[in-house]
Amino acid sequence: MSVLSFLFEALRGDLRPRGGTRDVSLAAALTSGLFEVSQALSAPGVDVQRSFDLITSASASILRVERCVLLLPEPGVDHLVIRSMAGIPRGRQFEKYRQEMIRRVIQPIFASGEGIIITERRPGADRGLLRLMRRLDVKGFVAAPVKGSAGAIGLVVAATPLDRRDLDDEDLKLLSAMANFASVALENAALVARLDKKARKLAAIFDISKALNEESDHSVLFQLIIDRATGLLGASSGSIIRVDHSTGLLFIEAERGLGQTVKSAIRLRIGEGITGWVAREGLPLLVPDVRDDPRYVEASPMVMCEMAVPVKWGSEVMGVINLDHHQAGGFMEEDLEMLIAFGHVAGVALRNANVLRDWTRKID
């Protein structure tokens, strides 16, 4: 749903003012806050952190609460982290009761996909949650899920109304609208990242294609290919490997991040290791965690993720491009698809540089 659609939905139906000073004031704050956030999210090149800060600030203002917190996942961290906070900070208290918050608040919301309201006078309030609320010095709170394509991925939490009123369903609806804006901000950031990655891929392929027409030294071409591939895909190291079918051995022709010692020392056989498997089978391979794959042959204890693609001449595998990552799950399927494109370019480099003639002689 678009930002403007969220704004329309928030301003119609159940969220229309119902009469009274507070309702009119609330409607005005809602209109102003949502319009400001929607304008920011619609602006080209908006910074995602600025969007998050604006969302928590607007939420605190619209709901008139003491503080508002946005919790989202972070790569390499096994729990939600505070990405933005408005109002009076309570970071230390949150850290102190993190596990209880996860068990009593986050997990139930993630399981149901619905927000919750906790106040002292709300019927059926969980006593454990009420005790947690007192420990956190909170006078009532409301939490709404930030949703991704597969369900809840984060939370927006607003706590302690400034006028000491009881939070109600209207507050949850308003906070849910702001949580939807956080979802839009994440989607926009992911879209921008994907577009940026595609643009950098096209630029890298263009640079290599230009070099194919201007450079005849295959070693320069191979180095350019592996430099662009490792840089573009965030690899810790990478190599272009020649398959010597006469000896059954693999030889590193160009590398980045390995070092000359490793380059000269590693001599895998066809079928050995992840690279050797690709050389034998002629198929691309992504291993998210090398510790779980018996084919992996350790070159560095820091390597956690690896992918490799064949470099072919017709149906014959003449080489392999291999990339390593120091983080498990560091590469995704779209990264493998991009590396396959580099493999095709490397094949063209072989043909254009007449390297195949030399490599074929070695085979014969």
ZAVEXLO-547091 format. One record per atom (N, C-alpha, C): residue in three letters; z, x, y. Coordinates in steps of 0.2 Angstrom, whole numbers, plus 5000, padded with zeros to 4 digits. Atoms other than C-alpha are relative to their C-alpha. Example, Ala and Ser with C-alpha at 12.3 -4.5 7.8 and 13.67 -1.06 7.14 Angstrom:
Ala500050044994/Ala503950624978/Ala500050045006/Ser499949964994/Ser503650684995/Ser500349965005/
END
This chain:
Met500050044994/Met500050005000/Met500050045006/Ser500049964994/Ser499650075017/Ser500649995005/Val499450014996/Val500850105031/Val500049945004/Leu500050064997/Leu500249965041/Leu500249944996/Ser499850065005/Ser500449845026/Ser500750005000/Phe499350005000/Phe502249905025/Phe500349975006/Leu499750024994/Leu502549865043/Leu499949925000/Phe500150075000/Phe501749695041/Phe500549964995/Glu499550035005/Glu502749655025/Glu500750005003/Ala499350004997/Ala504349705034/Ala500149955005/Leu499950054994/Leu504049595049/Leu499949934998/Arg500150075002/Arg503649435040/Arg500549984995/Gly499650025005/Gly504449325028/Gly500850005001/Asp499350005000/Asp506249355024/Asp500350055006/Leu499749964995/Leu506449485038/Leu499949985007/Arg500050034993/Arg506049375052/Arg500749985003/Pro499450024998/Pro507449345064/Pro500249934999/Arg499750065002/Arg508549205059/Arg500449965005/Gly499650034994/Gly509349165076/Gly500750045001/Gly499449974998/Gly510849235085/Gly499950075003/Thr500149944996/Thr511149395095/Thr499850064995/Arg500149945005/Arg511249515080/Arg499450004997/Asp500650015003/Asp509749445072/Asp499450025005/Val500549984995/Val508649465088/Val500050085001/Ser499949924999/Ser509349645091/Ser499750034994/Leu500249975006/Leu509049685073/Leu499250004999/Ala500750005001/Ala507249625073/Ala499750055005/Ala500349954995/Ala506949725089/Ala500050074998/Ala499949935002/Ala507649885082/Ala499550014994/Leu500549995005/Leu506649855066/Leu499350015002/Thr500750004998/Thr505049825075/Thr499950075003/Ser500049934996/Ser505349985086/Ser500050064995/Gly500049945005/Gly505850095071/Gly499550004996/Leu500650005005/Leu504550045059/Leu499450025003/Phe500749984996/Phe503150055072/Phe500050085001/Glu500049934998/Glu503750235077/Glu499950044993/Val500149975007/Val503850285058/Val499350004998/Ser500750015003/Ser502150205054/Ser499550045005/Gln500449964996/Gln501350295069/Gln500050074998/Ala499949935002/Ala502050465064/Ala499650014993/Leu500349995006/Leu501450435046/Leu499250005000/Ser500750014999/Ser499750385052/Ser499650065003/Ala500349954997/Ala499450535062/Ala499850064996/Pro500349955004/Pro498350675055/Pro500450065000/Gly499749935000/Gly499150835049/Gly500849995001/Val499350004999/Val500950765050/Val500450044995/Asp499549965004/Asp502350875044/Asp500449954996/Val499750055004/Val503150795029/Val500850005001/Gln499350004998/Gln504950855034/Gln500149975006/Arg499950044994/Arg504750785051/Arg500049934998/Ser500050075002/Ser504250615043/Ser500749984996/Phe499350025003/Phe505850625032/Phe500550005005/Asp499550004995/Asp506950665047/Asp499949945004/Leu500150064997/Leu506150525056/Leu500249944997/Ile499850065004/Ile506450405042/Ile500749995000/Thr499350015000/Thr508250445040/Thr500349985007/Ser499750024993/Ser508550435059/Ser499949935002/Ala500250074998/Ala507650275061/Ala500449954995/Ser499650045005/Ser508650205045/Ser500749995003/Ala499450004997/Ala510250255053/Ala500149955006/Ser500050044993/Ser509750175070/Ser499949924998/Ile500250075002/Ile509050015062/Ile500649964997/Leu499450035004/Leu510549975050/Leu500650015004/Arg499449984996/Arg511750045063/Arg500650024995/Val499549975005/Val512650155050/Val500250075003/Glu499849944998/Glu513650305052/Glu499650064998/Arg500549945003/Arg512450415041/Arg499549974995/Cys500550025005/Cys510950405031/Cys499750064997/Val500249945004/Val510350525017/Val499449994996/Leu500650005004/Leu508650555009/Leu500150054994/Leu499949965006/Leu508850624991/Leu499350004996/Leu500649995004/Leu507250694982/Leu500050054995/Pro500049945004/Pro506850804968/Pro499750065003/Glu500249944997/Glu506450984971/Glu499850054994/Pro500249965006/Pro505451104959/Pro500550054999/Gly499549955002/Gly506551214949/Gly500749985000/Val499350035000/Val508151104952/Val500049944996/Asp499950065005/Asp508750984939/Asp500349945003/His499650064997/His509550864951/His499649985007/Leu500350014994/Leu509050774967/Leu500450045005/Val499749964995/Val509350874983/Val499949965007/Ile500050034993/Ile509650815001/Ile499450035004/Arg500649984996/Arg507950825010/Arg500149995007/Ser499950024993/Ser508550745026/Ser500649965001/Met499450034999/Met510150685034/Met500149985007/Ala499950024993/Ala510550585050/Ala500749975000/Gly499350034999/Gly512250545057/Gly500550064998/Ile499549965001/Ile513850625052/Ile499950034993/Pro500149975006/Pro513650755038/Pro500650004995/Arg499450005005/Arg514650745022/Arg499750044994/Gly500449965005/Gly513650875012/Gly500550034995/Arg499549975005/Arg515250955004/Arg500349954996/Gln499750055004/Gln515950794998/Gln499449974995/Phe500550025005/Phe514250744990/Phe500050054995/Glu500149955005/Glu514150914981/Glu500649994995/Lys499450015004/Lys515950884975/Lys500049954995/Tyr500050065005/Tyr515650714967/Tyr499249994998/Arg500750005001/Arg513750754963/Arg500049964993/Gln500150035007/Gln513950714944/Gln500249935000/Glu499850075000/Glu514850554947/Glu499549955004/Met500650034996/Met513550504960/Met499449994995/Ile500550015005/Ile512250534947/Ile500149954995/Arg499950055005/Arg513050434934/Arg500149935002/Arg499850074998/Arg513650284944/Arg499549975005/Val500550024995/Val512250274957/Val499350014998/Ile500749985001/Ile510750374954/Ile499749974993/Gln500350025007/Gln510450334935/Gln499949935000/Pro500150085000/Pro510750144937/Pro499449985004/Ile500650024996/Ile509450134951/Ile499450034997/Phe500649985003/Phe508250244942/Phe499849964994/Ala500150045006/Ala508450134926/Ala499749935002/Ser500250064998/Ser508249974935/Ser499449995005/Gly500550004994/Gly507050024950/Gly500249965006/Glu499850044995/Glu508149914961/Glu500650035004/Gly499449984996/Gly509349954975/Gly500649974999/Ile499450035001/Ile511149924976/Ile500450005007/Ile499550004994/Ile512549874989/Ile500750004997/Ile499349995002/Ile514349924987/Ile500449995006/Thr499550014995/Thr515649854998/Thr500749974997/Glu499350025003/Glu517549814996/Glu500049934998/Arg500050085001/Arg517249624997/Arg499549974996/Arg500650025003/Arg515649614988/Arg500249974993/Pro499950025007/Pro515849504972/Pro499850044994/Gly500349975006/Gly515749594955/Gly499950085002/Ala500149924998/Ala515849774964/Ala500350044994/Asp499749955005/Asp516149914951/Asp500650035003/Arg499449974997/Arg517849974953/Arg500050085000/Gly500149935000/Gly517350154948/Gly499650025006/Leu500449994994/Leu516050144962/Leu500450005007/Leu499650014995/Leu517350084974/Leu500550065001/Arg499549945000/Arg518550224970/Arg499650065003/Leu500449954998/Leu517050344972/Leu499950005008/Met500250024993/Met516650264989/Met500650025005/Arg499449984996/Arg518450294995/Arg500150085000/Arg499949935000/Arg518450474990/Arg499550035005/Leu500549974995/Leu516850505000/Leu500149975007/Asp499950034993/Asp517650415015/Asp499449965002/Val500550044999/Val516350285014/Val500249935001/Lys499850074999/Lys516650105021/Lys499449954998/Gly500550045002/Gly515250025011/Gly499350045000/Phe500749964999/Phe513450095007/Phe499549964996/Val500650035003/Val511750035002/Val499550054998/Ala500549955002/Ala510450134992/Ala499449964997/Ala500650025002/Ala508650104989/Ala499650054997/Pro500449955004/Pro507450194977/Pro499450025004/Val500649984998/Val506050294983/Val499550014994/Lys500450015006/Lys504650254971/Lys499450045000/Gly500649965001/Gly503250364964/Gly499549964995/Ser500450035005/Ser501850314952/Ser500349984994/Ala499750015007/Ala502950314937/Ala500749975001/Gly499350034999/Gly504550234945/Gly500450045005/Ala499649974995/Ala505950294955/Ala500150075000/Ile500049935000/Ile505950474960/Ile500650035005/Gly499549984995/Gly507250474974/Gly500449955003/Leu499650064997/Leu508450374985/Leu500150015007/Val499750004993/Val508850335003/Val500649965000/Val499450035000/Val510650295005/Val500350005007/Ala499750014993/Ala511450225021/Ala500749984999/Ala499350025001/Ala513350215023/Ala500449995006/Thr499550014995/Thr514750155033/Thr499749975007/Pro500350034994/Pro514150025046/Pro500550015006/Leu499649984994/Leu514750065064/Leu500449955002/Asp499650054998/Asp515349895067/Asp500449974995/Arg499550025005/Arg516349885051/Arg499849944996/Arg500250065003/Arg515349735045/Arg499950024992/Asp500249995007/Asp514949705026/Asp499250015000/Leu500749995001/Leu513249765021/Leu499849944996/Asp500250065004/Asp512149625014/Asp499350024998/Asp500749995003/Asp510449595006/Asp499550025005/Glu500549984994/Glu509549605023/Glu500050075001/Asp500049924999/Asp510149785025/Asp499650034994/Leu500449975006/Leu509449825007/Leu499349995001/Lys500750014999/Lys507849745012/Lys499750055005/Leu500249954994/Leu507749855028/Leu500050074997/Leu500049935002/Leu508250015019/Leu499450014995/Ser500649995005/Ser506949975005/Ser499350015004/Ala500649994996/Ala505649965018/Ala499950075003/Met500049934998/Met506150135025/Met499950054994/Ala500149965006/Ala506150205007/Ala499350004998/Asn500750005001/Asn504350145005/Asn499650055005/Phe500349954996/Phe503950245020/Phe500150074998/Ala499949945004/Ala504650395011/Ala499550014995/Ser500549995005/Ser503550364997/Ser499350015003/Val500649994997/Val502050355008/Val500050075003/Ala500049934998/Ala502550525016/Ala499950044995/Leu500149965006/Leu502650594999/Leu499350004997/Glu500750015002/Glu500950524994/Glu499550045005/Asn500549974995/Asn500150585010/Asn500150085000/Ala500049925000/Ala500850765008/Ala499750024993/Ala500349985006/Ala500250764990/Ala499250005001/Leu500750014998/Leu498550704996/Leu499750065004/Val500249954996/Val498450835009/Val500050074996/Ala500049945004/Ala498950974997/Ala499450004995/Arg500550005004/Arg497650914985/Arg499350025003/Leu500549994996/Leu496350914998/Leu499950075003/Asp500049934997/Asp496851085005/Asp499850054994/Lys500249965006/Lys496751154987/Lys499350004998/Lys500750015001/Lys495051084985/Lys499650045005/Ala500349964995/Ala494551165001/Ala500050074999/Arg499949925002/Arg495251334996/Arg499650024994/Lys500449995006/Lys494351314979/Lys499350015002/Leu500749994998/Leu492651284988/Leu499950065004/Ala500149944996/Ala492951425000/Ala500050064995/Ala500049945005/Ala493351544985/Ala499450004996/Ile500650015004/Ile491851484975/Ile499450035005/Phe500549984995/Phe490751514991/Phe500050075001/Asp499949935000/Asp491451684993/Asp499750044994/Ile500349975006/Ile491051734975/Ile499349995000/Ser500750015001/Ser489351654975/Ser499650045005/Lys500349954995/Lys488951754991/Lys500050074998/Ala499949935002/Ala489551914983/Ala499550014994/Leu500549995005/Leu488451874968/Leu499350025002/Asn500649994997/Asn486951884979/Asn499950075003/Glu500049944996/Glu487452044988/Glu500350064996/Glu499749955003/Glu488452144976/Glu499850014992/Ser500349995007/Ser487752224960/Ser500550044995/Asp499549965003/Asp489352324955/Asp500449944996/His499650055004/His490152214941/His500750015001/Ser499349994999/Ser491852294944/Ser500249975006/Val499850034993/Val491852234962/Val500049924999/Leu500050075001/Leu491352064957/Leu500649974996/Phe499450025004/Phe492652044943/Phe500750015004/Gln499350004996/Gln494052104955/Gln500049955005/Leu500050054995/Leu493451984968/Leu500249934996/Ile499850065003/Ile493551844955/Ile500749994998/Ile499350005002/Ile495251884948/Ile500550005006/Asp499650004994/Asp495951914966/Asp500049925003/Arg500050074998/Arg495351734971/Arg500349964996/Ala499750045005/Ala495951654955/Ala500750005001/Thr499349995000/Thr497651724956/Thr500349975006/Gly499850024994/Gly497851694974/Gly500049925001/Leu500150074999/Leu497251514974/Leu500449964996/Leu499650045004/Leu498251454959/Leu500750034999/Gly499349985000/Gly499851544963/Gly500250044994/Ala499849975006/Ala499851654948/Ala500450075002/Ser499649944999/Ser501051804947/Ser499550064998/Ser500549955002/Ser499651904938/Ser499449974997/Gly500650025003/Gly497951894931/Gly499650054998/Ser500549955002/Ser496551984922/Ser499449974997/Ile500650025003/Ile494751974917/Ile499950054994/Ile500049965006/Ile494552034899/Ile499450004996/Arg500650005003/Arg493052094890/Arg500250004992/Val500050015008/Val492852044871/Val499550054997/Asp500449955003/Asp492252194861/Asp499949984993/His500150035007/His491552104845/His499950064995/Ser500149955005/Ser491152274837/Ser500650034997/Thr499349985002/Thr492952324836/Thr500549954999/Gly499550065000/Gly493752154838/Gly500650015005/Leu499549994995/Leu494752214853/Leu499949975006/Leu500150034993/Leu495052144870/Leu500250065005/Phe499949954995/Phe494952264885/Phe500049975007/Ile499950034993/Ile495552224903/Ile499550045005/Glu500549984996/Glu494052244915/Glu500350005007/Ala499850004993/Ala494952194931/Ala500749965000/Glu499450035000/Glu496752144935/Glu500349995007/Arg499650014994/Arg497952084948/Arg500749994998/Gly499350015002/Gly499852104947/Gly500250034994/Leu499849975007/Leu499852194930/Leu500250075001/Gly499949934999/Gly499752374936/Gly499550044995/Gln500549965005/Gln498652514928/Gln500350024994/Thr499749985006/Thr499952554915/Thr499949944995/Val500150055005/Val499852384907/Val499349994999/Lys500750015001/Lys497952374910/Lys499850054994/Ser500249955005/Ser497752534899/Ser500449994994/Ala499650015006/Ala499152494887/Ala499849944995/Ile500150065004/Ile498752324881/Ile499350004997/Arg500650005004/Arg497552314867/Arg500149944995/Leu499950055005/Leu497552144859/Leu499349994996/Arg500650015004/Arg496352094845/Arg499849935001/Ile500350075000/Ile495251934844/Ile500549964996/Gly499650055003/Gly496351794839/Gly500850025001/Glu499349984999/Glu497951884844/Glu500349985007/Gly499750024993/Gly499051814858/Gly499649945002/Ile500450064997/Ile498451664869/Ile499350025002/Thr500749974998/Thr497051774876/Thr499650014994/Gly500449995006/Gly496451824859/Gly499849934997/Trp500250075003/Trp496551634853/Trp499449975004/Val500550034996/Val495451584868/Val499350044998/Ala500649965001/Ala494251734864/Ala499749984993/Arg500250025006/Arg494151674846/Arg499749934999/Glu500150075001/Glu494051484848/Glu499549985006/Gly500550024995/Gly492951484864/Gly500349945004/Leu499750054996/Leu494151354872/Leu500550015005/Pro499449994995/Pro495251344887/Pro500649984997/Leu499350015003/Leu497151344884/Leu500550015006/Leu499450004995/Leu498651304895/Leu500649994996/Val499450005004/Val500351344888/Val500550005006/Pro499550014995/Pro501651274900/Pro500750044999/Asp499449955001/Asp503151374892/Asp499850044994/Val500249965005/Val502651524882/Val500550014995/Arg499449995005/Arg504351534874/Arg499949954994/Asp500050055005/Asp503851374864/Asp499350014996/Asp500649995004/Asp502151444858/Asp500050074996/Pro499949945005/Pro502151564843/Pro499450055001/Arg500549954998/Arg500451634849/Arg500150055005/Tyr499949964994/Tyr501151714864/Tyr500250074998/Val499849935001/Val501251904864/Val500350025007/Glu499749984993/Glu502451964878/Glu499750065003/Ala500249944996/Ala501752084891/Ala500550015005/Ser499550004995/Ser503152044903/Ser500549954999/Pro499550055002/Pro504851954900/Pro500049955006/Met500050044995/Met504551874917/Met499549944999/Val500550055001/Val503051774911/Val500349944997/Met499850065003/Met503451594907/Met499549954999/Cys500550045000/Cys501851504909/Cys499350045000/Glu500649975001/Glu500051554904/Glu499449964999/Met500750035002/Met498251494904/Met499550055000/Ala500649965001/Ala496651564899/Ala499449964999/Val500650045001/Val494851514899/Val499450054998/Pro500649955003/Pro493251594890/Pro499550015006/Val500649984996/Val491851684899/Val499550004995/Lys500550015005/Lys490351634890/Lys499350035002/Trp500749994999/Trp488551694888/Trp499649964995/Gly500350055005/Gly487651544880/Gly500749974996/Ser499450035004/Ser488851494866/Ser500550064998/Glu499749945002/Glu489451674864/Glu500650025005/Val499449994996/Val491251714871/Val499950085001/Met500149934998/Met490951884881/Met500750025003/Gly499449984996/Gly492651884890/Gly500549945001/Val499550054999/Val494251784895/Val500350025007/Ile499649994994/Ile495051754912/Ile500749974998/Asn499350025001/Asn496951744910/Asn500450015006/Leu499650014995/Leu498251694922/Leu500849994998/Asp499350005002/Asp500151714921/Asp500449975006/His499650034995/His501551624930/His500850014998/His499349995002/His503451664931/His500449945000/Gln499650065001/Gln503951484931/Gln499749964995/Ala500350045005/Ala503851374916/Ala499749935003/Gly500450054997/Gly502651234920/Gly499750015007/Gly500349984994/Gly501951334934/Gly499349985001/Phe500750025000/Phe500151284930/Phe500049934997/Met500150075002/Met499551104928/Met499250004998/Glu500750015003/Glu497951034920/Glu499550015005/Glu500549994995/Glu497051034937/Glu499950075001/Asp500149934999/Asp497351214938/Asp499650034995/Leu500549985006/Leu496551244921/Leu499349985002/Glu500750024998/Glu495051144927/Glu499750055005/Met500249964995/Met494951254942/Met499850074997/Leu500249935004/Leu495051414931/Leu499450004996/Ile500750015004/Ile493651344920/Ile499450025005/Ala500649994995/Ala492551344936/Ala500050085001/Phe500049924999/Phe493051534939/Phe499750034994/Gly500349975006/Gly492551564921/Gly499349995000/His500750014999/His490851494924/His499750055005/Val500249954995/Val490651604940/Val500050074997/Ala500049935003/Ala491151754930/Ala499450014995/Gly500549995004/Gly489851714917/Gly499350015004/Val500649994996/Val488551704931/Val500050085003/Ala499949934998/Ala489251874937/Ala499750054995/Leu500249955006/Leu488951954920/Leu499250005000/Arg500750005001/Arg487151894920/Arg499650035006/Asn500349984994/Asn486751934938/Asn500050085001/Ala499949934999/Ala487452114937/Ala499750044994/Asn500349965006/Asn486552154921/Asn500550034996/Val499449975004/Val488252194913/Val499949984993/Leu500150035006/Leu487752084898/Leu499650054995/Arg500449965004/Arg486452214893/Arg500550064997/Asp499549945002/Asp487852354892/Asp500549974995/Trp499550025004/Trp489052244884/Trp499749984993/Thr500450015006/Thr487752194871/Thr499950064996/Arg500149945003/Arg487452374867/Arg500650024996/Lys499449985003/Lys489252394863/Lys500149964994/Ile500050055006/Ile489152244851/Ile499650034995/Asp500549975005/Asp487652324842/Asp500350074998/
END
